[in-house]
Amino acid sequence: MQVSLQGYLLKRPEKGIVKKWKKRYFEIIEFKFSYFLTEDKKALKSVENLQEVNGYIEDTSKDKENIFLFAFSVGNRTYHLQAATKEEREKWVAQIARWAQPNSKGKLAGKVIVAAASELTIPLLPQIELVSKELTEFPSALWKNKRLEQLILSENLITLIPPNIEEFGFLRVLNLSYNKLTALPDNLFNLTNLEELNVHNNKLKEIPEGIGKLVKLELLVISNNLLTNIPASLEKLQKLNKLSIAFNALTALPPELGECKQISWLDISGNKFEDFPGPLFELPNLQFLEATSNNIKAIPENFTCFKFLKEFRASHNKISVLPAFFGQYPNLQELDIAFNNLTELPKELGNTAAFIQVHGNPFKSIPENVIETGSGAVKTFLKSSK
């Protein structure tokens, strides 16, 4: 069968704490849509039948920013994709449209336009998702359902959280990511049953101390905002398990953060840290730590306190030495130290069971072809050089 179209696109996952765009390789062969991790096609991720597509969209809302988006739905799954050019997007949309059923609902070219927030009819369900609806405010119909438990209004144009948000006393999950919020009102912190709060990718300049009232909070995502500090009152969140403060303008963390002993997942990427913040070393249960794209120069010896560390990512920093103890972490599954200033790797790293990424460093003794071959080749080289 002849390949109709193939190439790299950016893909955004449907699930996850923070939905990051990732480069993936796609191809269409007749009505079969497949995608892989890379061009070598060794790692097939999914295959879809384009004859079962029930909707596709060519989204032109960000074309002026040279971001060319499109999406399509097949079954219960939606693919959110980004092309490098407008022409490339048109080719992919045309191929998808070619096979989609003629009566597909939501088959559109251009932006999706929905009713105004005041006109929306919303069912009385415990979970409401209104994603990418171009909402500029909370729909008034929401207040007919005071027993709402999960509210997801991500990817809209909302600028303000209304004062009567506190009327949703049963709310456990609130996702307002990818909006245009500039502040969090005090009334929000009266939702004391909240377990998950996600305000990723807004325009917040501060997080009020009142957040300490959300004592049941287990997940807090405040990444991709304009924060220069985070409140000391986080110490009151004793159930907090996952915290993302990535891509702000932070240079330090409050010592009180070290009191959140249940944190196992922490993302501090994309800030202005020059050292690993001291409060991190008071978190004994840390399993996932992402610190990419900072200005960190060294990994201190007390890093060994993270006995349960499974994933550590610190690419795109200024680290010049990787300590030998990284070869001895019993639970380590992934180590990403790419694009730093490493000139050599400890021989002990050859013993790790973890998948390692070390490309983009100025190594002196490790051949480039070994680095390019990948994790297994690097570890074999380190073992043989003993």
N, C-alpha and C positions, 0 to 999 in steps of 0.2 A: 504494500500500500504506500502511496506517495504522501510525503509530508506536505501538508498545506501551509503550515506556518510554524516557525520555531524561533526561540531566542530568550534572552534574559528579561525578566520583569521584576519589579518589586512587589512583594506580597505582604499584606498585613493579616496576622492571624485573627480569627473570630474570638478566641478565648485568650485569657492571660491577664495578668495583673496590669501590665503595661504593654499595649499592642504596638510593637516596633516593626517597622518595615524591614523586610529581609529579601536579599537578592536570591531568586530561584530561577531555574531553567524550565521553560514551558514548550510544549509542542502540540500541534493539532494534526492528527492523521485521520482524514475523513471526518467522522463524527466523534472521534475519541480525543478527549482533552486530557493530557497528562502533565504532571510536573515532577521535577527532580531537584535534588540539592544542587547539583552542578551539571555542566555540559557533558561530562562523561557518562551520564545516565545510569550510574551504578546504584544510586540510591533513589528508587522510585517512591514518591510520597503519596500520590493519588492518581486515579484514573476516573474520568467522568464521561457520561454519554451526553453529548450536546443536544441530542434529540429530546432530552428530558429537561432542558432548561426552561424554567418557568418565569424568567424575567431577566432583563439586562439593562444597564444604564451606562450612558456615556456622560460623565459628570464634567462639565466645563467650568465649574465654579472657581477653580484655582489655576486656570490656564495662564493667567497673567503672571503667575509666580513660577512659570515653567514646571508645573506639576500637572501631569496629565493622567487623570483618574478614570477608571471604569470598574464596573462590578457586574457579576451575574450570579443568579441563584439556580441551583439544581438540587432537587429534593429538599432536604432541610438545611442545606449548606449554602453559604454565600461566600464567593471569592471577591475580595477587595484587592485590586491590582493597580499598578502605576507604571506607565510607559515612559520612555525617555523623551519621546517627541509626540506631537499631535498626530503626525502621519502614522507613526507606529501604533498608537492607540486605535486609530481608525481601521487599520488592517486587522487587529485582533477583534474589535467589535464586529466588523463585517463578517469574519469567519464564524464567530459565535452566532450572529443573527442568521447566517445561512442555514444553520441546522435547527435553530430554535423553532418550536411549534408555532404555527401561524396564530393560534388563539392564546398565546402566552400572556398572562396578566403581567402588567408592569413593564411590557416591552416598550422602552422609551428611548428617544435620542435627545440628549440635553438634560437639563436639571430636572429633578423631581420636585414638583410643586404640590404641597398639601394644604389642607384647610388651615385657616388661622387657628391659633391656640384656643381662642374663645369658642370656636365652632366644633372642636373635636368631640367625638363621642367615644368615651372610654369605658370599657367593660369593668364591672365591679369584681376584679380579680386581686388576689394577694400580691401578684407580681405584674408590674406594668413596664414595658419597654417601648420607648418612643425615640428611636435612634435615627439620626440623619433626617429629621423632619423639618429642618429650618425654623424650629421654634425659637422665638425671641423672648418667651416668658413661660412660666409654668402654666399648663392648661388649667383653666378654671374647673373643668370637669373632674379633675383629680380629687377635689375636696368633697366629692360625694362618697368617697371611699376612705373613711377614716381608719379602717383596719388594714390599710396597705402595709405590706411587709418589705417589698423590694421595689425600688423606683430607679429606673435607668433612663436618663435623659441625655445620654452622651451624643457628641457630634451634632450639636445644635448651635444656636446663636444667643443663648441665654446670658444676660448680663447681671441679673439680680436674683438672689434667693429671697422669696417673699417672707415677711415677718411671721405670717401664720404657718410657716413650715412646721412649727412645734406641735401643730394639731395632729400630725401623723405620729402619734405616740407609740404605735406598734412597729414602726419602721426599723428594719434590721440592716438593710443594704441601700445605700444611696450612691449612685454613680452619676456625677456631673462632669465627667472628663470631656475634653475637647469642646469647651464652651468659651465664653468671654467674661467670666466672673472676675471682678476686681476686688471683692471683699467677701468674707464669711460673716454673716450677722450673728449676734449673740444668741438669738433665738434658736439657731441651728443646734447649739450645744445643750438644748433642753431635750433633744432626742436621745435620751439616756439608754435606749434599747439598741442603739446602732452598734453593729458589729463590723461593718465595712463602710468606709468613706473614701471615695475616689474623686479627687478634683484635679487629676492630671491634665496638663496642657490648658491652663487658663491664664489669667493675668494677675495673679495674687502676689502682693508685695509683703504680706505678713500673714501668719497664722495666729489668731488671738489666744491668749492664755486660757480662755474658756474651754478650749478643746480638752482640757484635763477633766472635764465633767463627763466625758464619754467613756466611762470606766469599763464598758463591755467591749470596747473597740479591739478587734483582732487584726484588722487590715487597715492601714492608712497609706494612701497614695497622694502625695502632694508634689510630685515631680513636674518638671517643665513649667515652672512658674517664674516669679521674679524675686524669690526669697533670698534675703541676706542673713537670716538667722531663723532658728526654730525655737519655740517656747520651752522653757524649763518645765512647764506643767505636764509635759509628756511623761514625766516620771510617775504620774498617777495612773497611767494606762498599763496596769499590771498584767492584762491579758493580751497586750499587743504582741503579735507573732510575726507580721510582715510589715515592713516599712520601706517606702520608696521616697527619697528626697532628691532624686537625680535631676540633673540639668536645671540647677538654680544658680545662685552666686554665693554659695556658702564657703567660708574659710575655716570655720570651727563648728563644733557641736557642744551643746551645754553639758556639763558634767552629769546633770540629772538624768540624761538619757541612759547612763549606765545602770540605772535602777530598773530598767525594763528588761528583766532577766529572761523573759520568754521569747524575745526576738530571735528567730532562727533564719530569717530572710531579710537582707538589708541591701539596698542599692543606693550608693552615694556617688554614682557616676556623674560626669559632666559638671563638676563644681570647680572650686579654686583651691582645693586642699593641696598643700605641699608636703604634708605628712599624714599618715593614718591617724585620725582623731583619737585622742586618749580614751574617750568613753567606749569605743569599740571593744577594748580589751577587758571591759567589765561585763561583756555579753557571752557567757560561757556556752550557751546553746546555739551559737551561730553555725549554720550549715551552708548558707549561701551568702556570699559577699561579692558584690560587683562594685568596682572602683575605677572603671575605665574613664579615660579622658579627663584626668586631673593633672596636677603638676607634681605628683608624688615622686620622690627621689630614692626612697629606701624602704625596705621591709624590715622592721625591727625584730629582734630575737624573741620578744614576748608574743609574737604571732603564734608560737607553739601552744598558747592557751586555748586555741580553737580546736579542741579534741575531736569535734564532730563535723569538721569542715568537709563538705562534699564538692562544692563548686566555688572556685576563686577566679575572678576575672579582673585583671588590672592592665589591660592593653592600653596603648596610647598614653603612657606616662613617661617618666624620666628615670626609671629604675635601672641601676647599673649593676647590681649584684642580686642573684637569686640564691637565698640561703639553702644549704644542703638539706635542711630538715623537710623540705617539700618532697623529698623522695621517701619520707617515712610516714606520711599521713596515711593511716590505715583506711580511712573512708573516702579519700579524695577521688572524685570521678572526673573532674574537669579542671584544668589549669590553663588559663589564657594569659600569657605574659607577652603577647605580640606587640611590636612597635614600641619598644623601650630602648634603653641604651646598653643592653647586655652584650658583652664581648665573649662570654663563655657561659656554660651551664655546669652545674655540679654533677659529677659522675653518679652520685646517689639518685639523681632523677631517672636514671635508666631502670630503676627498680620499681617505680611507681606503676600502679595499674590504671592511673588516670589518663584520659585523653589530653594531650598537651598541644598548645599552639604557641609557637615561638618565632614565627616568621616576622620579618621587618625589624630585626635587630642586627647590629654590626658585628656579628660573630667573627672571630679570628681563626678559630681552629675547626669549626664545623663546616664542611663543604656545603655550598649553596644547593646542590642537587639533593642532599640529604634533607635539608630544611624543606625544600619544595615537595619532597615525597610525602612528608607528613609525620604524624605522631610516632607511629611504629618504627619508622626508619631512624628517627632521632634517638629514641630510647635504645635501639640496637647499637647505634654508633657509640652512645655513651657507655654501654656495657662493654663493648669491645675495646674501649680506650683505657680500661682500668690497668 
